[in-house]
Amino acid sequence: MKLERSSDVSRMSGSEPRTTRIKSGLLSVSSVVLVWILLAVSVFAQTERWSEQRARDWYAKQPWLVGSNYNPASAINQLEMWQADSFDPKRIDLELGWAESLGMNTMRVYLHDLLWQDADGFKRRLDQFLTIAAKHKIRPIFVLFDAVWDPDPKLGKQRAPRPGVHNSGWVQSPSRTTLQNPSEYPRLEAYVKGVVGAFARDQRVLAWDMWNEPDNMNPGSYNELEPKNKVELVLRLLPQAFEWARTAKPEQPLTSGVWKGDWSTPEKMTEMDRLQIELSDVVTFHNYDSPTELEKRINWLKRYNRPMICTEYMARGNGSFFFGGLLVGKVHNVGMINWGLVQGKTQTHLPWDSWQHPYVDREPSIWFHEVFRNDGRPYIPEEVEFIKRMTGKSR
């Protein structure tokens, strides 16, 4: 009778029994929890590293990737390439036309976190660059951070090249000051999310290279200026950079290339090497040595069962040439991106030892990098013909 009266009262008051309300509330809470779990799983699925199969499927859709690390001859570094006052679309169009004539289909292009201070303008120039590149059937890999050369970048007019010195004006991103100051990291996060997010579904972009040579201490150039704990700082920041990029949900793969040491077993690799591989969707690496050494390193990295791209090679004075390098890459289906397209203000046709012995009144016996002279003439015509044969452009 008490139950009936409670039920009668409930019906009369237009409310549900207390027990029903409790069950309904529990169901409601459970539904909310379930929704949050599903959302979390969905976000995780969108931001986690690509599976081996997804990476291989992506690579199977690409042509054999051949290109150069690219900076126009008119720019000494990334800032001069991209700042509004010095951005040079006419020169870029001319030079990418030369690249297209070789059958090159990608360029590795460096960006810089300081450029995000003019976010809208920077995005417009990126879009303009991509339009020019697409005109020449080239899809770039954009590099977001770089640990190499001058650790004190500044916006504005860039200094003139040091006579006779290789890459005398190239700058790191982020600066050593920023790297050591965690309060600056939200600005870096905004840069990564903003750039990747703006072009995350743009088919003109091939891939994102998150950090170039992240543990390079720049011996022989800027080593005395480097933070003593630089490697430790980057080890903590690199995973965050990858996560920032992944939250933008890019359709392109992310990577960071290993570049030195012994990769024959995980035990022989450095902590940075292992981290770079573990975070990357596709495996990238650098090698400026002989074709034999290049092939050895490719074989070392095959155990990861992921597509491979050599994102830096070709240093003639160090025994690394297009002849040999491209043959090895073709045999193993490894993308090949050499350093340097056109002789210019970076002066990377000069060897690394120019930091100790500047080539002020003399040319090196053989150029270190670059394919073309400033006016578009091939440095070695036979080399250019070989590249065309390898890419199928000479058919």
N, C-alpha and C positions, 0 to 999 in steps of 0.2 A: 504493500500500500504506500509506503514512503517513496518507493521508486516511482510508482505511478503518479503520486502527487508531485514529485519533482519533475517528472516528465510533463505532467499537466501544466505545472507552473511555467516550465520552459516553453511549451507550445503557446501558452497564453501570453507570455512576455515577448514572444517572437524571437527568442534566442535559442541557441543550441545547448544541449546538455554540456556541463563542464567537461565531462570525460571526452565528449566528441570534440570540443574546442581544443583540448590538450592534444588529442591525436592529430587534429587538423594542423595545429601549430607545429607539431613535430614533423609532419609531412612537409609543411611549408619550409621549415628550417632545412630539412633534408634536401628539398628541391634546390634551395639556394646554394647549399654546399655542393651538390652535384653539378650545378651550373658553373660554380667557381672551379671545380676540379676539371671539368671539360674545357673551360677557357684556358686554364693553366696548361693542360696537356696540349691544347691547340697552339698556344704561344710557344711552348717548348718545342713542339714539332716544327714550327716555323723558324725557330732561332737556333736549333741544334746544328751541329756539323753535318754536312751531306753524307749519306751512306756511300760506300764504295760503288754500289750499283748506280746510284744517281749521278755520281761523278763520271763514271764510265759512259753512261747514256748521254750526258751532256757533251763529253769529248767526241763521241762518235758522230755527233751532228756538226762538228767543226771541220773546216778544211785543215790540212796540215799547216800549223801556225808558224809563220816565218815573219820576222820583223826586226825592228831596231828599238833601242832605248832612244827616245826622241826629245830633243829640246831644239828650238829653231836657232839657226846661226846667229840671229840678232839678239839672243838672250844669254846672259852669263849663268843664269840659274832659274829655279822655278818661279821666284818672285817676279823677275823681269819678264818671264814668259807670260804670266797671267795678270799682272797689274794693268789697270785700265790705260795708263799713260804709255805703256810699252808693249801691250798685246799687239801682235803683228799678223793679222789674218792673211794678208796678201803673201807674206813670206811663208807662212805655214802652208797655204794652198800650193805654192810653188814647190816646196820641198816634199810634201806628201805626194805630189804628182810624180816626183822622181822615185819615191818609194814604190808607188803603184807600178811604175815602168819596170821594176824589178820583180813584180809579182808578190811583193810583201802585202800581208793582209792584217797585220796588227802592229801597234806601236805601244811601248811601255812608257807612260808619261807621268811625271811627278807633279803632285799638288803640294800645298803648304797650308798649315793650320792658320797662319796669320792672314791669309787671303779671305778667311771667313768674316773678317771685320767689315768687308763689303760683300755681304752674302748674296744679295740680289744681283749685283754686278758680276760677281764671280760666277754665279750660276748661268747668267746670260752668256758669258764668255765660254764657259764649258759647253753650253748648248751650241754656240757658234762653231767651236772647235769640232764637236761631234758631227755637225752638218758638213763641214769641210772634209773630215775624215771619211764619212759615209760616201761622199762624192767620189772618193778615191778607193772605195771598197775596203776600207781599213777600219777595224774595230779595236779601240785601244784598251789596254789594261792601265787603270789609274792607280798610282802609288800614293797612299795617304800620309805616311810618316817615313822618315829617313834619318838614320843615325850617322850618316857619313859627311865628313868635311866640317865646315865652319859651324860651331855650336852657338853662335850669337847672331842669328838672322835679324834683320830689321827691314820694315817696310820702307817704301820710298825709292829714290834713285839708288841703283846698285853701283858698287865701285867698278872701275875698269879692270880688265884682266891684268894680272901680274905678268909682265913680259916673260915668255918662255916657260910658263908653269902650267901643268895639267890641272884642270878644274879648280882654278885659283879662287873662284867666287861662288862655288856651290855651297849651299847652306843646309843645316839640319832642320828637321821638323819633328817634334817641337824643339825649342831652344833648351840649352842646359838649365837655364833659370826656371823655365816652365816645368821641365822634367822633375826638378827637385822641389816643386811647390804644389802639393796636392790640391790647394785651393784653386789652382788653374785648371784642374782636370775637367770640371763641368764645361769649361769653354772648349776643350778638346772633344768632349762628348757631343756638344752641340755641332761642332764642325763635322765629325764623322757621321752623325745621324742626319745632318742637313744635306751633305753632299751625296751620301749613298742613298738617302731617302728620295732626293730629287730625281735620281736616275736609276732607281732600283728595278724598274720594269722597262728600261730603255734598251732595246735590242741593239742599239749602236755601241753599247759598252760590252766588252768581252768579259772582264773580270776586275776584281779589286785586290790589289796587293797592299796588305795592311801596314807592313813595316819593312823597309829595306835595310838589310844587314843590321839588325837591332842591337847586336853586341859588338859592333865595330868601335874600337877605341881610338882609331885614327892615328896609329903610330907613324911617325915621320912627318906629320903635318900639324894636327891640333891636339895631340895627346896630352900636353901639359895643361890644357884648358878643360879637359873632360872631368866630370865628377868621378871620384874614385869608386863610388858605388853605382855607376851608370848601369851596369849589367843587372844588378839587383833591382834597380828602379824599373827598368824595362821589363824584366821578368814579371813584375807585379802589374804593369800597365798593359802589356800586350794582350792578355786574355780579356781585359776590359774593352780594349779597342775592337777586338773581334765581336764581343757581345753587343757593343753599341751598333756595329754595322749590321749584325744579324737581326736586331730589333727593327731595323728598317725593312726587313723582309726582301732582300735583293733576290732577283731571279738569276743573277750571275754568281759564280763561285768566289769565295774568299781564299786568300793564300798569304804566306810569308815564306820567302825562300831561304833555305840553308845555304851557306856560302863558304865554309872553311872546315878544316879538320877531317876526322875519320868518321864516316857514316856506315862503316861495314857492319856494325852491330849496334843495337841501342845502348849497350854498356859503354861503347867507345865514343858515343855522341855526347855533346855537352847538354846541360839542362835546357839551354835555349834551343838547341837543335831539336831536341825531343818535343819541346813545347810547340815550336813552329809547325812541325809535322802533325802533331796531335790536334792542332786547331784548324789546319788547312783542309779545304774541300778538295783541292787538287794540289799535287806536290810540285813545288818550284824550287829551283836551285841555281847557283852560279858556278861557272867553271871557266877559268882563263888559261887552261893548260892544254897539253897535247891531245889529239883525238883518242889516244890510248887511255889517258887519264879520264877524259870525258866519258868514254864507254864504261870504264870501271865504275865510275860513280853512278851512272845510270843503272847498272846492274845491282849496285848496292841498294838503290832506292826502289827497285821493283817489288821488294817484299811488301810494300804498302798497298799494292793492288789498286793504285789510283793513277789517273792520267798524270803525265809529267811534262813540264815546260821548263827549259833552261832559259831563265830570264836575263842572264848576262853571260856573254862569252865573246870571243874574238879580240885577242890582244896579240897582234902580229909579232911584236918583239918578245913575247913570252911563249911563242910556239903555238898559239891558238889562231887558226885561220878559218875562213869560210870553206876552203878546200879541206876536207877532213871533218870539220865540225858539222857541216850540213849533211854530209854523207852519214855520219854516225846517227844524227838526229832522225834522218829519214828512215834508216834501217830499223830503229827502235821506236818509231812513231812518237818521238819527243819533239814538242814545239821548240823552236830555236829563235831567240831574240838577242841579237848582238848589241854591244855598246856602240852607239854613235852612228848617225846617218850623214850629217853634213859638217864639214870643218867650219868652226865658228868661234864665238867668244868663250866657250868652255875650254877650248884648246885641248880637247882630249885626243887629238891626233898625236900629242906629245906623250912620252912615257911617264910612268909613275915616278921614276927617279929624277924627273925634272924639278921636284920639290927640293932635292939636294943639289942638283946640277942643272939650273935653268938653261933652256935652249934659246938664248937671247939672240945670238948672231948666227945660228946654224939650225938646220933642219935635222931631225933624227935620221939615221940611215934608212929606217923604214917607219912609216906611220904606225902608231899604236892602235888607235881606233879610227872610225869614220869610213864611209864608203865613197862620198862625193867631196870634191873640192867646193869652195864657197860658191863658185859660179855654175855648179851642176856637172862639171866634167868628172868622170870616174877617176878615182885615185889610181886604180889598177883596172884597166878595161877588161882584161881577161877574167878578173874576179867578178865583175859585174855580169859578164856573159855566163859564168858558172852559176851564179845565183839565179839567173833567168832560166837556165836549164833545169835547175833543181826545183824551181817553183812551177815549171811548165809554161813560163811566160814567153820563151823563145820559140815555141812550137808554131 
